[in-house]
Structure formats: structure tokens, C-alpha cells
Amino acid sequence: MDIIYLLLPVALIIVVIIIAVFFWAVKSDQFEDLEGPAHRILMDDDSKPVDTSTEDSKD
């Protein structure tokens, strides 16, 4: 029964820390764009870059 006197305050402190971290993440726009990174991975441009230099103009 004595362990409850230790575990309850520790659990409440952990809950307060988790809530504070969650509100910090929301305030700093960590959840602003949840789908953008997933779409960038799927829609990756695998084509070769176009070479704009011409070898004839080197002369």
C-alpha cells in the first residue's frame, strides 16, 4: 500500500509532462502537414535531369 503513495504522484507528473509536450508540439506546428511527406515519397521524380549544356558551344 505504501507504493501507491509513490506511484500516484509519479504517474501524475508523467501525465503532466506528456500533456505539456503535446501542447508544445501543437503550438509549434508539428502537426501542420501530415500528408505532405507521404505524398512526396510516393510522387518522387525518378526521371533523369535534362542536360542544358551543349557541347557544340565549347569551341
Backbone as XML, in Angstrom:
<?xml version="1.0"?>
<chain id="A" units="angstrom">
  <residue number="1" name="MET">
    <atom name="N" x="0.814" y="-1.193" z="0.000"/>
    <atom name="CA" x="0.000" y="0.000" z="0.000"/>
    <atom name="C" x="0.859" y="1.259" z="0.000"/>
  </residue>
  <residue number="2" name="ASP">
    <atom name="N" x="2.040" y="1.162" z="0.554"/>
    <atom name="CA" x="2.918" y="2.327" z="0.608"/>
    <atom name="C" x="3.418" y="2.731" z="-0.781"/>
  </residue>
  <residue number="3" name="ILE">
    <atom name="N" x="3.497" y="1.774" z="-1.691"/>
    <atom name="CA" x="3.988" y="2.085" z="-3.029"/>
    <atom name="C" x="3.023" y="2.987" z="-3.792"/>
  </residue>
  <residue number="4" name="ILE">
    <atom name="N" x="1.736" y="2.950" z="-3.439"/>
    <atom name="CA" x="0.745" y="3.815" z="-4.099"/>
    <atom name="C" x="1.066" y="5.273" z="-3.831"/>
  </residue>
  <residue number="5" name="TYR">
    <atom name="N" x="1.567" y="5.569" z="-2.649"/>
    <atom name="CA" x="1.926" y="6.952" z="-2.314"/>
    <atom name="C" x="3.071" y="7.458" z="-3.175"/>
  </residue>
  <residue number="6" name="LEU">
    <atom name="N" x="3.861" y="6.573" z="-3.721"/>
    <atom name="CA" x="4.942" y="6.952" z="-4.632"/>
    <atom name="C" x="4.470" y="6.916" z="-6.093"/>
  </residue>
  <residue number="7" name="LEU">
    <atom name="N" x="3.700" y="5.898" z="-6.444"/>
    <atom name="CA" x="3.327" y="5.727" z="-7.845"/>
    <atom name="C" x="2.314" y="6.764" z="-8.330"/>
  </residue>
  <residue number="8" name="LEU">
    <atom name="N" x="1.386" y="7.162" z="-7.502"/>
    <atom name="CA" x="0.391" y="8.157" z="-7.919"/>
    <atom name="C" x="1.017" y="9.505" z="-8.275"/>
  </residue>
  <residue number="9" name="PRO">
    <atom name="N" x="1.856" y="10.089" z="-7.440"/>
    <atom name="CA" x="2.482" y="11.358" z="-7.846"/>
    <atom name="C" x="3.393" y="11.217" z="-9.064"/>
  </residue>
  <residue number="10" name="VAL">
    <atom name="N" x="4.105" y="10.121" z="-9.173"/>
    <atom name="CA" x="4.981" y="9.908" z="-10.329"/>
    <atom name="C" x="4.141" y="9.794" z="-11.602"/>
  </residue>
  <residue number="11" name="ALA">
    <atom name="N" x="3.027" y="9.076" z="-11.530"/>
    <atom name="CA" x="2.154" y="8.940" z="-12.695"/>
    <atom name="C" x="1.554" y="10.291" z="-13.075"/>
  </residue>
  <residue number="12" name="LEU">
    <atom name="N" x="1.148" y="11.087" z="-12.104"/>
    <atom name="CA" x="0.584" y="12.405" z="-12.395"/>
    <atom name="C" x="1.626" y="13.338" z="-13.007"/>
  </residue>
  <residue number="13" name="ILE">
    <atom name="N" x="2.853" y="13.257" z="-12.542"/>
    <atom name="CA" x="3.931" y="14.079" z="-13.110"/>
    <atom name="C" x="4.189" y="13.677" z="-14.563"/>
  </residue>
  <residue number="14" name="ILE">
    <atom name="N" x="4.183" y="12.382" z="-14.838"/>
    <atom name="CA" x="4.391" y="11.905" z="-16.209"/>
    <atom name="C" x="3.257" y="12.360" z="-17.114"/>
  </residue>
  <residue number="15" name="VAL">
    <atom name="N" x="2.023" y="12.306" z="-16.631"/>
    <atom name="CA" x="0.875" y="12.750" z="-17.425"/>
    <atom name="C" x="0.981" y="14.241" z="-17.722"/>
  </residue>
  <residue number="16" name="VAL">
    <atom name="N" x="1.373" y="15.034" z="-16.748"/>
    <atom name="CA" x="1.521" y="16.480" z="-16.955"/>
    <atom name="C" x="2.620" y="16.758" z="-17.980"/>
  </residue>
  <residue number="17" name="ILE">
    <atom name="N" x="3.712" y="16.022" z="-17.921"/>
    <atom name="CA" x="4.807" y="16.203" z="-18.892"/>
    <atom name="C" x="4.336" y="15.836" z="-20.298"/>
  </residue>
  <residue number="18" name="ILE">
    <atom name="N" x="3.599" y="14.738" z="-20.424"/>
    <atom name="CA" x="3.101" y="14.323" z="-21.738"/>
    <atom name="C" x="2.147" y="15.358" z="-22.310"/>
  </residue>
  <residue number="19" name="ILE">
    <atom name="N" x="1.266" y="15.893" z="-21.479"/>
    <atom name="CA" x="0.330" y="16.920" z="-21.946"/>
    <atom name="C" x="1.078" y="18.180" z="-22.361"/>
  </residue>
  <residue number="20" name="ALA">
    <atom name="N" x="2.092" y="18.568" z="-21.603"/>
    <atom name="CA" x="2.882" y="19.757" z="-21.942"/>
    <atom name="C" x="3.609" y="19.566" z="-23.277"/>
  </residue>
  <residue number="21" name="VAL">
    <atom name="N" x="4.175" y="18.393" z="-23.498"/>
    <atom name="CA" x="4.873" y="18.120" z="-24.758"/>
    <atom name="C" x="3.883" y="18.123" z="-25.921"/>
  </residue>
  <residue number="22" name="PHE">
    <atom name="N" x="2.691" y="17.585" z="-25.711"/>
    <atom name="CA" x="1.682" y="17.586" z="-26.764"/>
    <atom name="C" x="1.283" y="19.010" z="-27.129"/>
  </residue>
  <residue number="23" name="PHE">
    <atom name="N" x="1.010" y="19.849" z="-26.139"/>
    <atom name="CA" x="0.625" y="21.228" z="-26.437"/>
    <atom name="C" x="1.768" y="22.013" z="-27.073"/>
  </residue>
  <residue number="24" name="TRP">
    <atom name="N" x="3.017" y="21.708" z="-26.694"/>
    <atom name="CA" x="4.165" y="22.354" z="-27.340"/>
    <atom name="C" x="4.232" y="21.960" z="-28.819"/>
  </residue>
  <residue number="25" name="ALA">
    <atom name="N" x="3.988" y="20.680" z="-29.102"/>
    <atom name="CA" x="4.035" y="20.208" z="-30.486"/>
    <atom name="C" x="2.930" y="20.847" z="-31.321"/>
  </residue>
  <residue number="26" name="VAL">
    <atom name="N" x="1.757" y="21.002" z="-30.751"/>
    <atom name="CA" x="0.661" y="21.633" z="-31.481"/>
    <atom name="C" x="0.971" y="23.110" z="-31.708"/>
  </residue>
  <residue number="27" name="LYS">
    <atom name="N" x="1.511" y="23.768" z="-30.704"/>
    <atom name="CA" x="1.809" y="25.198" z="-30.811"/>
    <atom name="C" x="2.924" y="25.470" z="-31.824"/>
  </residue>
  <residue number="28" name="SER">
    <atom name="N" x="3.878" y="24.564" z="-31.942"/>
    <atom name="CA" x="4.995" y="24.772" z="-32.867"/>
    <atom name="C" x="4.735" y="24.164" z="-34.245"/>
  </residue>
  <residue number="29" name="ASP">
    <atom name="N" x="3.470" y="23.871" z="-34.560"/>
    <atom name="CA" x="3.031" y="23.395" z="-35.880"/>
    <atom name="C" x="3.674" y="22.080" z="-36.300"/>
  </residue>
  <residue number="30" name="GLN">
    <atom name="N" x="3.874" y="21.182" z="-35.365"/>
    <atom name="CA" x="4.407" y="19.871" z="-35.714"/>
    <atom name="C" x="3.385" y="19.019" z="-36.462"/>
  </residue>
  <residue number="31" name="PHE">
    <atom name="N" x="2.096" y="19.314" z="-36.287"/>
    <atom name="CA" x="1.042" y="18.551" z="-36.932"/>
    <atom name="C" x="0.416" y="19.328" z="-38.079"/>
  </residue>
  <residue number="32" name="GLU">
    <atom name="N" x="1.140" y="20.257" z="-38.660"/>
    <atom name="CA" x="0.609" y="21.132" z="-39.701"/>
    <atom name="C" x="0.286" y="20.360" z="-40.981"/>
  </residue>
  <residue number="33" name="ASP">
    <atom name="N" x="1.228" y="19.593" z="-41.494"/>
    <atom name="CA" x="1.048" y="18.891" z="-42.764"/>
    <atom name="C" x="1.387" y="17.423" z="-42.558"/>
  </residue>
  <residue number="34" name="LEU">
    <atom name="N" x="0.377" y="16.611" z="-42.309"/>
    <atom name="CA" x="0.622" y="15.199" z="-42.039"/>
    <atom name="C" x="0.699" y="14.366" z="-43.311"/>
  </residue>
  <residue number="35" name="GLU">
    <atom name="N" x="0.102" y="14.829" z="-44.408"/>
    <atom name="CA" x="0.069" y="14.035" z="-45.627"/>
    <atom name="C" x="1.153" y="14.430" z="-46.627"/>
  </residue>
  <residue number="36" name="GLY">
    <atom name="N" x="1.737" y="15.592" z="-46.491"/>
    <atom name="CA" x="2.722" y="16.072" z="-47.450"/>
    <atom name="C" x="3.938" y="15.178" z="-47.601"/>
  </residue>
  <residue number="37" name="PRO">
    <atom name="N" x="4.612" y="14.794" z="-46.509"/>
    <atom name="CA" x="5.788" y="13.926" z="-46.660"/>
    <atom name="C" x="5.459" y="12.574" z="-47.285"/>
  </residue>
  <residue number="38" name="ALA">
    <atom name="N" x="4.291" y="12.019" z="-46.971"/>
    <atom name="CA" x="3.920" y="10.734" z="-47.568"/>
    <atom name="C" x="3.693" y="10.871" z="-49.068"/>
  </residue>
  <residue number="39" name="HIS">
    <atom name="N" x="3.094" y="11.969" z="-49.490"/>
    <atom name="CA" x="2.871" y="12.180" z="-50.924"/>
    <atom name="C" x="4.186" y="12.451" z="-51.656"/>
  </residue>
  <residue number="40" name="ARG">
    <atom name="N" x="5.115" y="13.140" z="-51.007"/>
    <atom name="CA" x="6.412" y="13.404" z="-51.650"/>
    <atom name="C" x="7.194" y="12.122" z="-51.883"/>
  </residue>
  <residue number="41" name="ILE">
    <atom name="N" x="7.072" y="11.160" z="-50.986"/>
    <atom name="CA" x="7.772" y="9.890" z="-51.175"/>
    <atom name="C" x="7.175" y="9.130" z="-52.353"/>
  </residue>
  <residue number="42" name="LEU">
    <atom name="N" x="5.839" y="9.101" z="-52.428"/>
    <atom name="CA" x="5.177" y="8.337" z="-53.494"/>
    <atom name="C" x="5.314" y="8.999" z="-54.849"/>
  </residue>
  <residue number="43" name="MET">
    <atom name="N" x="5.340" y="10.307" z="-54.904"/>
    <atom name="CA" x="5.390" y="11.037" z="-56.164"/>
    <atom name="C" x="6.801" y="11.529" z="-56.482"/>
  </residue>
  <residue number="44" name="ASP">
    <atom name="N" x="7.788" y="10.741" z="-56.131"/>
    <atom name="CA" x="9.179" y="11.112" z="-56.371"/>
    <atom name="C" x="9.452" y="11.132" z="-57.870"/>
  </residue>
  <residue number="45" name="ASP">
    <atom name="N" x="10.193" y="12.123" z="-58.315"/>
    <atom name="CA" x="10.519" y="12.262" z="-59.727"/>
    <atom name="C" x="11.797" y="11.481" z="-60.011"/>
  </residue>
  <residue number="46" name="ASP">
    <atom name="N" x="11.672" y="10.329" z="-60.667"/>
    <atom name="CA" x="12.814" y="9.471" z="-60.946"/>
    <atom name="C" x="13.413" y="9.706" z="-62.321"/>
  </residue>
  <residue number="47" name="SER">
    <atom name="N" x="12.892" y="10.655" z="-63.075"/>
    <atom name="CA" x="13.429" y="10.893" z="-64.412"/>
    <atom name="C" x="14.799" y="11.552" z="-64.320"/>
  </residue>
  <residue number="48" name="LYS">
    <atom name="N" x="15.598" y="11.367" z="-65.364"/>
    <atom name="CA" x="16.941" y="11.946" z="-65.389"/>
    <atom name="C" x="16.836" y="13.451" z="-65.596"/>
  </residue>
  <residue number="49" name="PRO">
    <atom name="N" x="17.712" y="14.209" z="-64.969"/>
    <atom name="CA" x="17.679" y="15.657" z="-65.191"/>
    <atom name="C" x="18.092" y="15.998" z="-66.624"/>
  </residue>
  <residue number="50" name="VAL">
    <atom name="N" x="17.525" y="17.042" z="-67.163"/>
    <atom name="CA" x="17.812" y="17.469" z="-68.529"/>
    <atom name="C" x="19.147" y="18.203" z="-68.536"/>
  </residue>
  <residue number="51" name="ASP">
    <atom name="N" x="20.021" y="17.800" z="-69.430"/>
    <atom name="CA" x="21.326" y="18.446" z="-69.555"/>
    <atom name="C" x="21.164" y="19.701" z="-70.409"/>
  </residue>
  <residue number="52" name="THR">
    <atom name="N" x="21.362" y="20.867" z="-69.810"/>
    <atom name="CA" x="21.159" y="22.121" z="-70.539"/>
    <atom name="C" x="22.421" y="22.613" z="-71.236"/>
  </residue>
  <residue number="53" name="SER">
    <atom name="N" x="23.538" y="22.008" z="-70.913"/>
    <atom name="CA" x="24.772" y="22.460" z="-71.575"/>
    <atom name="C" x="24.896" y="21.784" z="-72.942"/>
  </residue>
  <residue number="54" name="THR">
    <atom name="N" x="25.366" y="22.520" z="-73.905"/>
    <atom name="CA" x="25.601" y="21.958" z="-75.245"/>
    <atom name="C" x="27.089" y="21.861" z="-75.487"/>
  </residue>
  <residue number="55" name="GLU">
    <atom name="N" x="27.484" y="20.758" z="-76.049"/>
    <atom name="CA" x="28.909" y="20.550" z="-76.271"/>
    <atom name="C" x="29.412" y="21.308" z="-77.480"/>
  </residue>
  <residue number="56" name="ASP">
    <atom name="N" x="28.546" y="21.722" z="-78.401"/>
    <atom name="CA" x="28.971" y="22.459" z="-79.576"/>
    <atom name="C" x="29.396" y="23.884" z="-79.235"/>
  </residue>
  <residue number="57" name="SER">
    <atom name="N" x="28.865" y="24.449" z="-78.182"/>
    <atom name="CA" x="29.186" y="25.839" z="-77.857"/>
    <atom name="C" x="30.507" y="25.990" z="-77.114"/>
  </residue>
  <residue number="58" name="LYS">
    <atom name="N" x="31.212" y="24.898" z="-76.853"/>
    <atom name="CA" x="32.504" y="24.972" z="-76.163"/>
    <atom name="C" x="33.612" y="25.468" z="-77.092"/>
  </residue>
  <residue number="59" name="ASP">
    <atom name="N" x="33.445" y="25.386" z="-78.392"/>
    <atom name="CA" x="34.503" y="25.746" z="-79.332"/>
    <atom name="C" x="34.734" y="27.237" z="-79.396"/>
  </residue>
</chain>
